[in-house]
Amino acid sequence: MNDDITLTLTSDEIAMLVDALEVDLEGYLESSKEAKSSGNRDEMKTFNDAATRIQTLMAKLQEYVPE
């Protein structure tokens, strides 16, 4: 499913979303490390895939966050 959604957000709201995504990203990266150390490759791949998707979304949003 690839439906586009149009939202109107302030730069502060986008910055809040980016901050929340950063926390989620850290959690997925940590979970990936734990899965790797326990030898669970399927979980490691799942967590890495989630982290990649979060990074992609963050990159899209960060261009709207003022420096």
BELDARA-V716862 format. One line per field, one symbol per residue. ss: DSSP state (~ for helix, > for strand, _ for the rest). psi: psi as a letter, one per 30 degrees, with the letter a starting at -180 (. if undefined). burial: 1 if it has 24 or more other C-alpha atoms within 12 Angstrom, else 0. A space follows every 10 residues. Layout:
ss->???
psi->???
burial->???
This chain:
ss->__________ ~~~~~~~~~~ ~~~~~~~~~~ ~~~~~~~___ ~~~~~~~~~~ ~~~~~~~~~~ ~~_____
psi->khkkkkljll eeeeeeeeee eeeeeeeeee eeeeeefggj eeeeeeeeee eeeeeeeeee efffkk.
burial->0000000000 0001001100 1100100110 1100000000 0000001101 1001100100 1100000
